[in-house]
Amino acid sequence: MLDKWVDHGRVDVKGRVLTLLREKKSFQLTGAVRFVALEAGDDRAKLLGKVKTVEALKQMGAEHYMESVILGDSAYKVQQGFLAEANALRRAVGVKPPAAGQPTGTKGGAQKQPGAPGGEQDLLAQFLLENLQ
């Protein structure tokens, strides 16, 4: 998707900085992978469906190459991508970070107000819809 946005002149990526060209907003990106399938072994680390930064993989002692991660005796298929820092997403859509101890989403019985932003996924979706159409 990022390649399409670059090709259409919507964003520019230089190193680890993504810039929305029309809005002239820049965001620091961190390399990350999403664990999509177990290719061999057991998911003892409970990584399926999770996202980990490349730095976190190194700290775990995992070997990452292209669309594969090996951790111990387990081999995973992953999707490569990027993460943007959550507070940068909040600033982009004009939402203040939650106060200490305040819930960020709807878990734990917190009520989401109609039309109010939810967790980081909602913030990212709102940001992308507003800025990359």
C-alpha positions in Angstrom: 0.0 0.0 0.0 2.8 2.4 0.9 4.3 1.8 -2.6 1.0 2.8 -4.2 0.8 6.0 -2.1 4.3 6.9 -3.2 3.5 6.2 -6.8 0.4 8.4 -6.7 2.4 11.3 -5.1 0.5 11.2 -1.8 3.4 10.4 0.4 7.2 10.5 0.4 9.4 8.1 2.4 13.0 9.0 3.2 14.7 6.6 5.5 12.3 6.2 8.4 10.3 9.3 7.9 6.9 9.2 6.1 5.7 12.6 4.9 2.1 13.3 3.7 2.8 15.6 0.8 -0.5 17.5 0.6 -0.7 18.1 4.4 3.1 18.5 4.9 3.0 16.2 8.0 5.8 13.8 8.8 5.9 10.7 11.0 8.7 8.6 12.3 8.3 5.0 11.2 9.7 1.9 12.9 10.2 -1.4 11.0 7.9 -4.1 12.1 6.4 -7.5 11.2 3.0 -9.1 11.7 2.9 -12.8 12.5 0.4 -14.4 10.1 1.1 -18.1 10.1 3.1 -20.8 11.8 5.2 -22.7 9.3 6.9 -25.2 11.7 7.0 -25.9 15.4 4.8 -24.6 18.1 3.6 -21.0 18.9 5.1 -21.1 22.4 5.8 -17.4 22.3 2.2 -16.7 21.4 3.1 -14.5 18.4 0.5 -15.4 15.9 -1.6 -12.3 15.0 0.7 -10.0 16.9 3.0 -7.2 15.6 6.6 -6.9 16.8 9.2 -4.3 15.9 12.4 -5.4 14.2 14.2 -4.2 17.3 12.0 -6.4 19.5 12.7 -9.4 17.3 16.5 -8.9 17.9 15.9 -8.6 21.6 14.0 -11.9 21.6 16.8 -13.6 19.7 14.7 -14.2 16.6 16.1 -14.4 13.1 14.2 -12.3 10.6 14.6 -12.5 6.8 12.1 -11.2 4.3 8.7 -12.8 5.1 10.1 -15.3 7.7 11.0 -15.2 11.4 12.6 -18.1 13.2 12.4 -18.2 17.0 13.9 -21.3 18.6 12.4 -24.3 16.9 9.4 -22.3 15.5 9.2 -20.8 12.0 6.7 -18.1 11.2 5.4 -16.4 8.1 5.3 -12.7 8.6 4.2 -9.5 6.7 6.7 -6.7 6.8 5.6 -3.2 7.4 5.9 -0.2 9.7 4.5 1.2 12.9 4.0 4.9 13.6 4.2 6.0 17.2 0.7 6.1 18.8 1.0 9.7 20.1 1.9 10.8 16.6 -1.3 9.3 15.3 -3.3 11.0 18.1 -1.7 14.4 17.2 -2.5 13.8 13.6 -6.2 13.5 14.3 -6.3 16.1 17.1 -6.9 13.7 19.9 -5.2 14.2 23.3 -3.4 11.1 24.8 -5.4 9.5 27.6 -4.6 10.5 31.1 -2.7 8.1 33.3 -5.0 5.2 34.3 -7.6 6.2 31.7 -8.6 3.5 29.3 -7.6 3.9 25.6 -10.3 1.8 24.0 -13.4 -0.2 24.9 -11.8 -3.0 26.9 -12.6 -3.4 30.6 -16.1 -2.0 30.3 -15.1 1.5 29.2 -17.8 3.0 27.1 -17.0 4.4 23.7 -19.0 7.6 22.9 -20.7 7.7 19.5 -18.4 9.4 17.0 -15.5 9.5 19.5 -12.2 8.0 18.5 -11.4 4.6 19.9 -8.1 2.7 20.2 -5.0 3.1 18.1 -6.6 1.1 15.2 -9.5 3.5 15.0 -7.1 6.5 15.1 -5.0 5.0 12.3 -8.1 4.3 10.2 -9.4 7.8 10.8 -6.0 9.3 9.9 -5.7 7.3 6.7 -9.3 8.0 5.6 -8.8 11.8 6.2 -5.3 12.1 4.7 -4.8 9.4 2.0 -7.9 9.4 -0.1 
